[in-house]
C-alpha cells in the first residue's frame, strides 16, 4: 500500500467535538458515505457513516444530533474504527476488507495519525 500513498486522497474528517448533525452535513456536502472522527492530534477515534443516522430513526431522539459526533456514536453499539497501516500489502488489505465486512478502511500511521 505504501506504493500508493502519494495518490491517497486526504480523508474527510471531523473533530471529536463536532456536533453529529454537522458531521452528517459534511457527508452530504462532500458526497461521501463515511468520514473519520479524529482527536486534536489527528488520530482516528471512530468512523461515522450515513447509516449511523438510523440511531435517530430508531430512538426518535432528534436532540441526540446536537451531541458531539463521538458521543452520538457511543450511544449505540458499534464496531472498531477500520484502520490499516501504510505498510500493509494489497493482499492483507483485501483480507482486511473481507474479514471486517467493511467497504471503507482508513490508513493510519503507527501512532494512529490518519493519513488516508
C-alpha distances in whole Angstrom, upper triangle without the diagonal:
4,5,5,7,10,10,10,13,15,16,20,21,24,26,28,31,30,33,31,33,32,28,29,30,27,26,28,28,25,25,22,23,21,20,19,22,22,24,26,23,20,19,19,22,22,21,24,24,27,28,29,31,33,34,37,38,38,40,42,41,40,41,38,36,37,36,33,30,28,32,32,29,31,34,32,30,27,24,21,19,15,13,10,9,6,6,6,5,6,10,10,8,11,13,13,14,17,18,18,19,18,16,15,12,12,9,12,12,14,17,16,16,15,12,11
4,5,5,8,10,10,13,15,16,20,21,25,26,28,31,31,33,32,34,32,29,30,31,28,27,30,29,26,26,24,25,23,21,20,23,22,24,25,22,19,19,19,22,23,22,25,26,29,30,31,33,35,36,39,40,41,42,44,43,42,42,39,37,38,36,33,30,29,33,33,31,32,35,34,32,29,26,23,20,17,14,11,9,5,5,7,8,10,13,13,11,15,17,16,17,20,21,21,23,21,19,17,14,13,10,11,11,13,16,16,15,14,11,11
4,6,8,9,10,14,16,18,22,23,27,29,30,34,33,36,35,36,34,31,32,33,29,28,31,30,26,27,25,26,24,23,23,26,25,27,28,25,22,22,22,26,26,25,27,28,30,32,33,35,37,38,41,42,43,44,46,45,44,44,41,39,40,39,36,33,32,36,36,33,35,38,37,35,31,28,26,23,20,17,14,12,9,9,10,10,10,14,14,13,16,18,18,19,22,23,23,24,22,21,19,17,16,13,15,15,17,20,19,19,17,14,13
4,6,5,7,10,13,15,18,20,24,26,28,31,30,33,32,33,31,28,29,29,26,25,27,26,23,23,21,22,21,20,20,23,23,25,26,24,21,21,20,24,24,22,25,24,27,29,30,32,34,35,38,39,40,42,43,42,41,41,39,36,38,36,33,30,30,34,33,31,33,36,35,33,29,27,24,21,18,16,13,12,9,10,11,11,10,14,15,12,15,18,17,17,20,22,22,23,20,18,16,14,13,11,14,14,17,20,19,17,15,12,10
4,5,5,9,10,12,16,18,21,23,25,28,28,30,30,31,29,26,27,28,24,23,26,25,21,22,20,22,20,19,18,21,20,22,23,20,17,18,18,21,22,21,23,23,26,28,29,31,33,34,36,38,39,40,42,41,39,40,37,34,35,34,31,28,27,31,31,29,31,34,33,32,28,26,23,20,17,14,12,11,7,10,11,12,12,16,16,14,16,19,18,18,22,23,22,23,20,19,16,14,12,9,11,11,15,17,16,14,12,9,8
4,6,8,10,13,17,19,22,24,27,29,28,31,31,32,29,27,28,28,24,24,26,25,21,22,21,23,22,20,20,22,21,24,24,21,19,20,20,24,24,23,25,25,28,30,31,33,35,36,38,40,41,42,43,42,40,41,38,36,36,35,32,29,29,33,33,31,33,36,36,35,31,29,26,23,21,18,16,14,11,13,15,16,16,19,19,17,20,22,21,21,25,26,25,26,23,21,19,17,15,12,14,14,18,19,18,16,14,10,10
4,6,9,12,15,18,22,24,27,29,28,30,29,30,28,25,26,26,22,22,24,22,19,20,18,20,19,18,19,22,21,24,25,23,19,20,20,24,23,22,23,23,25,28,29,31,33,34,36,37,39,40,41,41,39,39,37,34,35,34,31,28,29,32,32,30,33,35,34,34,30,28,26,22,20,17,16,15,12,15,15,16,15,19,19,16,18,21,20,20,23,25,24,24,21,19,16,15,14,12,15,16,19,21,20,18,15,11,9
4,6,8,12,14,18,21,23,26,24,27,26,27,25,22,23,23,19,19,21,20,16,17,15,17,16,15,15,18,18,21,22,20,16,17,16,20,20,18,20,20,22,24,25,27,30,31,33,34,35,37,38,37,35,36,33,31,32,31,28,25,25,29,28,26,29,32,31,30,26,24,22,18,16,14,13,13,10,13,14,15,14,18,17,14,16,19,18,17,21,22,21,21,18,16,13,12,10,9,12,13,17,19,17,15,11,8,6
4,6,9,12,16,18,21,23,22,24,23,24,21,19,20,20,16,15,18,16,13,14,13,15,14,12,13,16,16,19,20,19,15,17,16,19,18,16,18,18,20,22,23,25,28,29,30,32,33,35,35,34,32,33,31,28,29,28,25,22,23,27,26,25,27,30,29,29,25,24,22,18,16,15,15,15,13,17,17,18,17,21,20,17,19,21,20,18,22,24,22,22,18,16,13,12,10,10,13,15,19,20,17,15,11,9,6
4,7,9,12,15,18,20,19,21,21,22,19,17,18,18,14,15,17,16,12,15,13,15,13,11,11,13,13,16,17,15,12,14,13,17,16,15,16,17,19,22,22,24,27,28,29,31,32,33,34,33,31,31,29,26,26,26,22,20,21,24,24,23,25,28,28,28,24,23,21,17,16,14,15,15,14,17,18,20,19,23,22,18,20,23,21,20,24,25,22,23,19,17,14,13,10,10,11,14,17,17,15,12,9,7,5
4,6,10,13,15,18,16,18,18,19,16,13,15,15,12,12,15,14,11,13,10,12,10,7,7,10,11,14,15,15,11,12,11,14,13,11,12,13,16,18,18,20,23,24,25,27,29,30,30,29,27,28,25,22,23,22,19,17,17,21,21,19,22,24,24,24,21,19,18,14,13,12,14,15,14,18,18,20,19,22,21,17,19,22,19,18,21,22,20,20,16,15,11,11,8,9,11,14,17,17,14,12,8,7,5
4,7,11,13,15,13,15,14,15,13,10,12,12,8,9,12,11,8,11,9,10,8,6,7,9,10,13,15,15,12,13,12,14,13,11,11,12,14,17,16,18,21,22,23,25,26,27,28,26,24,24,22,19,20,20,17,14,15,19,18,17,20,23,23,23,20,20,18,15,15,14,17,18,18,21,21,24,23,25,24,20,22,24,21,20,23,24,21,21,17,16,13,13,11,12,14,16,20,19,16,14,10,11,9
4,7,9,12,10,13,12,14,11,8,11,12,9,10,13,12,11,13,11,12,9,5,5,6,7,10,11,12,9,10,9,11,10,9,9,11,14,17,15,17,20,20,21,24,25,26,26,24,23,22,20,17,18,17,13,11,12,16,16,15,17,20,20,21,18,18,16,13,14,14,16,18,18,22,22,25,24,27,25,21,23,25,22,21,24,24,21,22,18,17,14,13,11,13,13,16,19,17,14,12,9,11,10
4,7,8,6,9,10,11,9,7,10,11,8,10,13,13,12,15,13,14,11,7,7,5,6,9,10,12,10,11,10,10,10,10,10,12,14,17,15,16,19,19,19,22,24,24,24,22,20,19,17,14,14,13,10,8,10,13,13,13,16,18,19,20,18,19,17,14,16,16,19,20,21,25,25,28,28,30,28,25,26,28,24,23,27,26,23,24,20,20,17,16,14,16,15,18,20,19,15,13,12,14,14
4,5,5,9,10,13,11,9,13,14,12,14,17,16,16,19,17,17,14,11,9,6,5,6,7,10,8,10,9,9,10,11,12,15,17,19,17,18,21,20,21,24,25,24,25,22,21,19,17,15,14,12,9,8,9,12,13,13,15,18,19,20,18,19,17,15,17,17,20,21,22,26,26,29,29,32,29,26,28,29,26,25,29,28,24,25,22,22,19,18,16,17,16,18,20,18,15,13,12,15,16
4,6,8,9,13,11,10,13,15,14,15,19,19,19,21,19,18,15,12,9,6,6,6,8,11,10,10,9,8,9,11,11,15,17,19,16,17,20,18,19,22,23,22,23,20,19,18,15,14,13,10,6,6,5,8,10,11,12,14,16,18,16,17,15,14,17,17,20,22,23,27,27,30,30,32,29,27,29,29,26,25,28,27,23,25,22,23,20,19,17,18,17,19,20,18,15,14,14,17,18
4,6,9,11,10,10,13,15,14,16,19,19,20,22,20,20,17,14,13,9,9,9,10,13,13,14,13,11,12,14,13,17,18,20,17,17,20,18,19,22,23,22,22,19,18,16,14,12,10,8,5,7,7,9,11,12,13,15,18,20,19,20,19,17,20,21,24,25,27,30,30,34,34,36,33,30,32,33,29,29,32,31,27,28,25,26,23,22,20,22,20,22,24,21,18,17,17,20,21
4,6,8,7,7,10,11,11,13,15,15,16,18,17,17,15,12,12,9,10,11,12,15,14,15,14,13,13,13,12,15,16,18,15,15,19,17,17,20,22,21,21,18,16,14,13,10,9,8,5,6,8,10,10,12,14,16,18,20,19,20,19,17,20,21,24,26,27,30,31,33,33,35,33,30,32,32,29,28,31,30,27,27,24,24,21,21,19,22,21,23,25,23,20,18,17,20,20
4,5,5,6,9,10,11,13,15,15,17,19,18,17,15,14,14,11,13,14,15,19,17,18,16,15,14,14,12,14,15,17,14,13,16,15,14,17,19,18,17,15,12,11,9,7,5,5,4,5,9,9,8,11,13,14,16,19,18,20,20,19,22,23,26,28,30,33,33,36,35,37,35,32,33,34,30,29,32,31,27,27,25,25,22,23,22,24,24,26,28,26,23,21,20,23,23
4,5,5,6,9,10,11,13,14,16,17,15,14,13,12,12,10,13,15,17,20,18,18,16,14,12,12,9,11,11,13,10,9,12,11,11,14,16,15,15,13,11,10,8,5,6,6,6,4,8,8,6,9,11,12,13,16,15,18,18,17,19,21,25,27,29,32,31,34,33,35,32,29,30,31,28,26,29,28,24,24,21,22,20,21,20,23,23,26,28,26,22,22,20,22,22
4,5,5,6,9,10,11,12,14,15,15,14,14,13,15,13,16,18,20,23,21,21,19,18,16,14,11,12,11,13,11,9,13,12,11,14,16,15,15,13,10,10,9,5,6,8,9,8,12,12,10,12,15,15,16,19,18,21,21,20,22,24,27,30,31,34,34,36,35,37,35,31,32,33,30,28,31,30,27,26,23,23,21,23,22,25,25,28,31,29,25,24,22,24,23
4,5,5,6,9,10,10,12,14,14,14,13,12,13,12,14,16,17,20,18,19,18,17,16,14,12,13,12,15,13,12,16,16,14,17,20,19,18,16,13,13,12,8,9,10,9,8,12,13,12,14,17,17,19,21,20,22,22,20,22,23,26,28,29,33,32,35,34,36,34,31,32,33,30,28,31,31,27,27,24,23,21,22,21,23,24,27,29,27,24,22,20,22,21
4,5,5,7,9,10,11,12,11,11,9,8,10,9,12,14,16,18,16,17,15,14,12,11,8,9,10,13,11,11,14,14,14,17,19,19,19,17,15,15,13,9,10,11,9,7,10,12,11,11,15,16,17,19,17,18,18,16,18,19,23,25,26,29,29,31,30,32,30,27,28,29,26,24,27,27,23,23,20,20,17,18,17,20,20,23,26,24,21,19,17,19,18
4,5,5,7,9,10,11,10,9,9,9,11,12,15,18,20,22,19,20,17,16,14,12,8,8,7,10,9,8,12,12,12,14,17,17,17,16,13,14,13,9,11,12,11,9,12,14,11,12,16,16,16,18,17,19,19,17,19,21,24,26,27,31,30,32,31,32,31,27,28,29,26,24,26,27,23,22,19,19,17,19,18,21,22,26,28,27,23,22,20,21,20
4,5,5,6,9,10,10,11,11,11,14,14,17,19,21,23,20,21,19,19,17,15,12,11,10,13,13,11,15,16,15,17,20,20,19,18,15,16,15,11,12,14,13,12,15,17,15,16,19,19,20,22,21,22,23,20,22,23,26,28,29,32,32,34,32,34,33,29,30,32,29,27,29,30,26,25,22,21,19,21,20,23,24,27,30,29,25,24,21,22,21
4,5,5,6,8,8,10,9,8,11,12,14,17,18,20,17,19,17,17,15,13,11,11,10,14,14,13,17,18,17,19,22,22,22,21,18,18,17,14,15,15,14,12,15,17,15,16,19,20,21,23,20,21,21,18,19,21,23,25,25,29,29,31,29,32,30,27,28,29,27,24,27,28,25,24,21,19,17,18,17,20,21,24,27,26,22,20,18,19,17
4,6,5,6,5,6,6,7,11,12,15,18,20,22,19,19,17,17,15,12,9,8,7,11,11,11,15,16,16,18,20,21,21,20,18,19,18,14,16,17,15,13,15,18,16,15,19,20,20,21,19,20,20,17,18,19,22,24,25,28,27,29,27,29,28,24,25,27,24,22,24,25,22,21,18,16,14,16,16,19,21,24,27,26,23,21,18,19,16
4,6,5,7,8,10,11,14,16,19,22,23,25,22,23,21,21,18,15,13,11,9,13,14,12,16,18,17,18,21,22,21,21,18,20,19,15,17,19,18,15,18,20,18,18,22,22,22,24,22,23,23,21,21,23,25,28,28,31,30,32,30,32,31,27,28,30,27,24,27,28,25,24,20,18,17,19,19,22,24,27,30,30,26,25,21,22,20
4,6,8,11,12,12,15,16,19,22,23,24,21,23,21,22,20,17,15,14,12,16,17,16,19,21,20,21,24,25,24,24,20,22,21,17,18,20,19,17,20,22,20,20,24,25,25,26,24,25,25,22,23,24,26,28,28,31,31,32,30,33,32,28,29,31,29,26,29,30,27,26,23,20,19,21,20,22,24,27,30,30,26,24,21,21,19
4,6,9,10,10,13,15,17,21,22,23,19,21,19,20,19,16,14,13,12,16,17,17,20,22,22,23,26,27,26,26,23,24,23,19,20,21,20,17,20,23,21,20,24,25,25,26,24,24,24,20,20,21,23,25,24,28,27,29,27,30,29,25,26,28,26,23,26,28,25,24,20,18,16,18,17,19,21,24,28,27,24,22,18,18,16
4,7,9,11,14,17,19,23,25,25,22,23,21,22,19,16,14,12,11,14,16,15,18,21,21,21,24,26,25,25,23,24,23,20,22,23,21,18,21,23,21,21,24,25,25,25,23,23,23,21,20,21,23,26,25,28,27,28,26,29,28,24,24,27,25,22,25,26,24,22,19,16,15,17,17,20,22,26,29,29,26,24,20,20,17
4,6,8,11,14,17,21,23,23,20,20,17,19,16,12,11,9,8,12,13,14,17,19,20,20,23,24,24,24,22,24,22,19,21,21,20,16,18,21,19,18,22,23,22,22,20,20,20,17,16,18,20,22,22,25,24,25,23,26,25,21,21,24,21,18,21,23,20,18,15,13,11,14,14,17,19,23,26,26,22,21,17,17,14
4,7,11,13,17,20,23,24,20,20,17,17,14,10,8,6,5,8,10,11,14,16,17,17,19,21,22,22,20,22,20,17,20,20,19,15,17,19,17,15,19,20,19,19,16,16,17,15,14,16,19,22,22,25,24,25,23,25,24,20,20,22,19,16,19,20,17,16,12,10,9,12,13,17,19,23,26,26,22,21,18,18,15
4,7,10,13,17,19,20,17,16,13,14,11,7,5,4,6,9,9,11,14,15,17,18,20,21,22,22,20,21,19,16,18,18,16,12,14,17,15,13,16,18,17,17,14,14,14,11,12,13,16,19,20,23,22,23,22,24,22,19,19,21,18,15,18,19,16,15,11,10,8,10,11,14,16,20,22,22,18,18,14,15,13
4,7,10,13,16,16,13,13,10,11,9,6,5,6,9,12,11,13,16,17,18,20,22,23,23,22,21,21,19,16,18,17,14,11,12,15,14,13,16,18,17,18,15,15,14,11,11,12,15,18,18,22,21,23,22,24,22,19,20,22,18,17,20,20,17,17,13,13,10,10,9,12,14,17,20,19,16,14,11,13,11
4,6,10,13,13,10,9,6,8,6,5,6,9,12,14,13,15,18,18,20,22,23,24,25,23,22,22,19,17,18,16,13,10,10,14,14,12,14,17,17,17,14,13,12,8,10,10,13,15,17,20,19,22,22,24,21,18,20,21,18,17,20,20,17,17,14,14,10,10,8,11,11,14,17,16,12,11,9,11,10
4,7,10,11,9,8,6,6,5,6,7,10,13,15,13,15,18,17,19,21,22,22,24,22,20,20,17,15,15,13,10,8,7,11,11,10,12,15,16,16,14,14,12,9,12,12,16,17,19,22,22,25,25,27,24,21,23,24,20,20,23,22,19,20,17,17,14,13,11,13,13,15,17,16,12,11,10,13,13
4,7,8,5,5,4,5,7,9,11,14,17,19,17,19,22,21,22,25,26,26,27,25,24,23,20,18,18,16,12,10,9,13,14,13,14,18,19,19,16,16,14,11,13,12,15,16,18,21,21,25,25,27,24,22,24,25,21,21,25,24,21,22,19,20,16,14,12,13,11,13,15,13,10,9,8,11,12
4,5,5,5,7,7,10,12,14,17,20,22,20,21,24,23,24,27,28,27,28,26,25,23,20,19,18,16,12,12,10,13,15,15,15,19,20,20,18,18,16,13,16,15,18,18,20,23,24,27,28,30,27,25,27,28,24,25,28,26,23,25,22,23,20,18,15,15,13,14,15,12,10,9,10,13,15
4,6,7,10,10,13,16,17,21,23,25,23,24,27,26,27,30,31,30,31,28,27,25,23,21,20,18,14,14,13,16,18,18,19,22,23,24,22,22,19,17,19,18,20,20,21,24,25,29,30,32,29,27,30,31,27,28,31,30,27,29,26,26,22,21,17,17,15,15,17,13,12,10,11,14,17
4,6,9,11,14,16,18,22,25,27,24,26,29,28,29,32,33,32,34,31,30,28,26,24,23,21,17,17,15,18,21,20,20,24,25,25,23,22,19,16,18,16,18,17,18,21,23,26,27,30,27,25,28,29,25,26,30,28,26,28,25,25,22,19,16,15,12,12,13,10,9,7,9,12,15
4,6,9,12,13,15,18,22,24,22,24,27,26,27,30,31,31,32,30,28,27,24,23,22,20,16,15,14,18,19,18,19,23,24,23,21,20,17,14,15,13,15,15,16,19,20,24,24,27,24,22,25,26,23,23,27,26,23,25,22,22,18,16,12,12,10,10,12,10,8,5,6,9,11
4,6,9,12,14,18,21,23,21,23,26,24,26,29,30,30,31,29,28,27,24,23,23,20,16,15,13,16,18,17,17,21,21,21,18,17,14,11,13,11,13,13,14,17,18,22,23,25,22,20,23,23,20,21,24,23,20,22,20,20,17,14,11,11,8,9,10,8,5,4,6,9,12
4,6,8,11,14,18,19,17,20,22,21,23,26,26,27,28,26,26,25,22,20,21,18,15,13,11,14,16,14,15,18,18,18,15,14,11,7,9,8,11,12,14,17,18,21,22,23,20,18,21,21,18,18,21,20,17,19,16,17,14,11,9,10,8,10,12,10,7,7,6,10,11
4,7,10,14,17,18,15,18,20,19,21,24,24,24,26,24,23,22,19,18,19,16,12,11,8,11,13,11,11,15,15,15,12,12,9,7,10,10,14,15,18,20,20,24,24,25,22,20,22,22,19,19,22,20,17,19,17,18,15,13,11,13,11,13,14,12,9,10,10,14,14
4,7,10,14,14,12,15,17,16,18,21,21,21,23,21,21,21,17,16,17,15,12,9,7,10,11,8,10,13,13,12,9,9,7,5,8,10,14,16,18,21,20,23,23,24,22,19,21,21,17,17,20,18,15,16,14,15,12,12,10,13,12,15,16,15,12,12,11,15,14
4,7,10,11,10,13,15,14,17,19,19,20,22,21,20,20,17,16,17,15,13,10,9,12,11,9,11,14,13,13,9,9,8,6,8,10,13,16,18,21,20,22,22,23,21,18,19,20,16,15,18,17,14,14,11,12,10,10,9,12,13,16,18,17,14,14,12,14,13
4,7,8,6,9,12,12,14,16,17,18,19,18,17,18,14,13,15,13,12,8,9,11,10,8,11,13,12,13,10,11,11,9,11,13,17,20,21,25,23,26,25,26,24,21,21,22,19,17,20,19,16,16,13,13,11,12,12,16,16,20,22,21,17,17,15,17,15
4,5,5,8,10,11,13,14,16,17,18,18,17,19,16,14,17,16,15,11,12,14,12,10,14,15,13,14,11,12,13,11,12,15,18,21,23,25,24,26,24,25,24,20,21,22,19,16,19,19,15,14,11,11,10,12,13,17,18,22,24,24,20,20,17,19,16
4,5,6,8,10,12,12,14,16,17,17,15,17,15,13,16,16,16,12,14,16,13,12,16,16,14,16,14,15,16,15,16,18,21,25,26,29,27,29,27,28,26,23,23,24,21,19,21,21,18,16,14,13,13,15,16,20,22,25,28,27,24,23,20,22,19
4,5,6,8,10,10,12,14,15,16,15,18,15,14,17,17,17,14,15,16,13,11,15,14,12,13,12,13,15,15,16,19,22,25,27,30,28,29,27,28,26,23,23,24,21,18,19,20,17,15,13,13,13,16,18,21,23,27,29,28,25,25,22,24,21
4,5,6,8,10,10,12,13,13,13,15,12,11,14,14,14,10,12,12,9,8,11,11,9,11,9,12,14,13,15,18,22,25,27,30,28,30,28,29,27,24,24,25,22,19,21,21,17,16,14,15,14,16,18,21,22,26,27,27,23,23,21,23,21
4,5,6,7,9,10,11,11,10,12,10,9,13,13,14,11,13,13,10,10,13,12,11,13,13,15,18,17,19,22,25,28,30,33,31,33,32,32,31,28,27,28,25,23,24,24,21,19,17,18,17,20,21,24,25,29,31,30,26,26,24,26,24
4,5,5,6,8,9,11,11,14,12,11,15,15,16,14,15,15,11,11,14,12,10,12,12,15,18,18,20,23,27,30,32,35,33,34,33,33,31,28,28,28,26,23,24,24,21,19,18,18,19,21,23,26,27,31,32,32,28,28,26,28,26
4,5,5,6,8,8,9,11,9,10,13,12,14,12,13,12,8,8,11,8,7,10,11,14,17,18,20,23,27,30,32,35,33,35,34,34,32,29,29,29,26,24,25,25,21,20,19,20,20,22,23,27,27,31,32,31,27,28,26,28,27
4,5,5,5,6,6,9,7,8,11,12,14,13,14,13,9,11,13,10,10,14,15,18,20,21,23,26,30,33,35,38,36,38,37,37,35,32,32,33,30,28,29,28,25,23,22,23,23,25,25,29,30,33,34,33,30,30,28,30,29
4,6,5,8,8,12,11,11,15,15,18,16,18,17,13,14,16,13,12,15,16,19,22,23,24,28,31,35,36,39,37,39,37,38,36,33,33,33,30,28,29,28,25,23,22,23,23,26,27,31,32,35,37,36,32,32,30,32,31
4,6,8,10,13,12,13,16,16,19,17,18,17,13,13,15,12,11,13,15,18,21,22,24,28,31,35,37,39,37,39,38,38,36,33,33,33,30,28,28,28,24,23,22,24,24,26,28,31,32,36,37,36,32,33,31,33,32
4,5,8,10,9,11,14,14,17,16,17,15,12,13,14,10,10,14,16,19,22,23,26,29,33,36,38,41,39,41,40,40,38,35,35,35,32,30,31,30,27,25,25,26,26,28,29,33,33,36,37,36,32,33,32,34,33
4,6,9,9,11,14,14,18,17,19,17,13,15,16,13,14,17,19,22,25,26,28,31,35,38,40,43,41,43,42,42,40,37,37,37,34,32,33,33,29,28,27,28,28,30,31,34,35,38,39,38,34,35,33,36,34
4,5,6,8,10,11,14,14,16,14,11,13,14,11,13,16,18,22,24,24,27,30,34,37,39,42,40,43,42,42,40,37,37,37,34,33,34,33,29,28,27,28,28,29,30,33,33,36,38,36,33,33,31,34,33
4,5,6,8,10,13,13,16,14,11,14,16,13,15,18,19,23,25,24,27,30,34,36,38,41,40,42,41,42,40,37,37,38,34,32,34,33,30,29,27,28,27,29,29,32,33,36,37,35,32,32,30,33,32
4,5,6,8,11,12,15,12,10,14,15,13,15,19,20,23,25,25,28,30,34,36,38,41,40,43,42,43,41,38,38,39,35,34,36,35,31,31,29,29,28,30,29,32,32,35,37,34,31,31,30,32,32
4,5,5,9,9,11,9,6,10,11,9,12,15,16,20,21,21,24,27,30,33,35,38,37,40,39,40,37,35,35,35,32,31,32,31,28,27,25,26,25,26,26,29,29,32,33,31,28,28,27,29,29
4,5,8,8,11,10,7,10,12,11,13,17,17,20,21,20,23,25,29,32,33,37,36,38,37,38,36,33,34,34,31,29,31,31,27,27,24,25,23,25,24,27,27,30,32,30,27,26,25,27,27
4,7,8,11,10,8,12,14,13,16,19,19,22,23,22,25,27,30,33,34,38,37,40,39,41,38,35,36,37,33,32,34,33,30,29,27,28,26,27,26,29,28,31,32,30,27,26,25,28,28
4,6,8,6,6,9,10,10,13,16,17,20,20,19,23,24,28,30,32,35,35,38,37,39,36,33,34,35,31,30,32,31,27,28,25,26,24,25,24,27,26,28,30,27,24,24,23,26,26
4,5,5,6,9,10,11,14,16,16,18,18,17,20,22,25,27,29,32,32,35,35,36,33,31,32,33,29,28,31,30,26,26,24,25,22,22,21,23,23,25,26,24,21,20,20,23,23
4,5,5,6,9,10,12,14,13,15,15,14,17,19,22,24,26,29,29,32,31,33,30,27,29,29,26,25,27,26,22,23,20,21,19,19,18,21,20,23,24,22,19,19,17,20,20
4,5,5,6,9,11,12,11,13,13,12,15,17,20,23,25,28,27,30,30,31,29,26,28,28,24,23,26,24,21,22,19,21,18,18,17,19,18,21,22,20,17,17,16,20,20
4,5,5,6,9,12,12,15,15,15,18,20,24,26,28,31,30,34,33,34,32,29,31,30,27,26,28,27,23,24,22,23,21,21,20,23,22,25,25,23,20,20,20,23,24
4,6,5,8,11,11,14,15,15,18,20,24,27,29,32,31,34,33,34,31,29,30,30,26,25,27,26,22,22,20,22,20,21,20,23,23,26,27,25,22,22,21,24,24
4,5,6,8,7,10,11,11,15,17,21,24,26,29,28,30,30,31,28,26,26,26,23,22,23,22,18,19,17,19,17,18,18,21,20,24,24,23,20,20,19,22,22
4,5,7,8,11,11,12,16,18,22,25,28,30,29,32,31,32,29,27,28,27,24,23,25,23,20,20,19,21,20,20,20,22,22,24,25,23,20,21,21,24,24
4,7,9,13,14,16,19,22,25,28,31,33,32,35,34,35,32,30,30,30,26,25,27,25,21,22,21,23,22,22,23,26,25,28,28,27,24,25,24,27,27
4,6,10,12,14,17,20,24,27,30,32,30,33,32,32,29,27,28,27,24,23,24,22,19,19,18,20,20,21,21,25,24,27,28,27,23,25,24,27,26
4,7,10,12,15,18,22,25,28,30,28,30,30,29,27,25,25,24,21,20,21,19,16,16,16,19,18,19,20,23,23,26,26,25,22,24,23,26,25
4,7,9,11,15,18,21,24,26,24,27,26,26,23,21,22,21,17,17,18,16,12,13,12,15,15,15,16,19,20,23,23,22,19,21,20,23,22
4,7,8,12,15,18,21,23,21,23,23,22,19,18,18,17,14,14,15,12,9,11,10,13,13,13,14,17,17,20,20,20,17,19,18,21,20
4,6,9,12,15,18,20,18,21,21,21,18,16,18,17,13,13,15,13,10,12,11,14,12,11,12,14,14,17,17,17,13,16,15,18,17
4,6,10,13,16,18,16,19,19,20,17,15,16,16,12,13,15,14,10,12,10,12,10,8,8,11,11,14,15,15,11,13,11,14,14
4,7,11,13,15,13,16,16,16,13,11,13,13,9,9,12,11,8,10,8,10,7,5,6,9,10,13,14,15,12,13,11,13,12
4,7,10,12,10,13,14,15,12,10,13,13,9,10,14,13,10,13,11,12,9,5,5,5,6,9,11,12,9,10,9,10,10
4,7,8,7,10,11,12,9,8,11,11,8,10,13,13,11,14,12,13,11,7,6,5,6,8,9,12,10,11,10,10,10
4,5,6,9,11,13,11,9,13,14,11,14,17,16,15,18,16,16,14,10,9,6,5,6,7,10,9,10,9,9,10
4,6,9,10,13,11,10,14,15,13,15,18,18,18,20,18,17,15,11,10,6,7,7,9,12,11,11,10,9,9
4,6,9,12,10,10,14,14,13,16,18,18,18,21,19,19,17,14,13,9,10,9,10,13,13,14,14,12,13
4,7,8,6,6,10,10,10,12,15,15,15,18,16,16,15,12,12,9,11,11,12,15,14,16,15,14,13
4,5,5,6,9,10,10,12,14,15,16,18,17,17,16,14,14,12,14,15,15,19,18,19,18,16,15
4,5,5,6,8,10,11,12,14,15,16,15,15,14,12,14,13,15,17,18,21,20,21,19,17,15
4,5,5,6,9,10,11,12,14,16,16,15,16,14,16,15,18,19,19,23,22,23,21,20,18
4,5,5,6,9,10,10,12,14,14,14,14,12,14,13,15,16,17,20,19,20,19,18,17
4,5,5,6,9,10,11,12,11,11,11,9,11,10,13,15,16,19,17,18,16,16,14
4,5,5,6,9,10,11,10,10,11,10,13,13,16,19,20,23,20,22,19,19,16
4,5,5,6,8,10,11,12,13,12,14,15,17,19,20,22,21,22,20,20,18
4,5,5,6,8,8,10,10,9,11,12,14,17,17,20,17,19,17,18,16
4,6,5,6,6,6,8,8,11,13,15,18,19,22,19,20,18,18,16
4,6,5,7,9,11,11,15,16,19,22,22,25,22,24,22,22,19
4,6,8,11,12,12,15,16,18,21,21,23,21,23,21,22,20
4,5,9,10,9,13,15,16,19,20,21,19,21,19,20,18
4,7,9,10,14,17,19,22,23,24,21,23,21,22,19
4,5,7,11,14,16,20,21,22,19,20,18,19,16
4,7,10,13,16,20,22,23,20,21,17,18,15
4,7,10,13,17,19,20,17,17,14,14,11
4,7,10,13,15,17,13,14,11,11,9
4,6,10,13,14,10,10,7,8,6
4,7,10,11,9,9,6,6,5
4,7,8,5,5,4,5,7
4,5,5,5,6,7,9
4,5,7,10,11,13
4,6,9,11,14
4,6,9,12
4,6,10
4,6
4
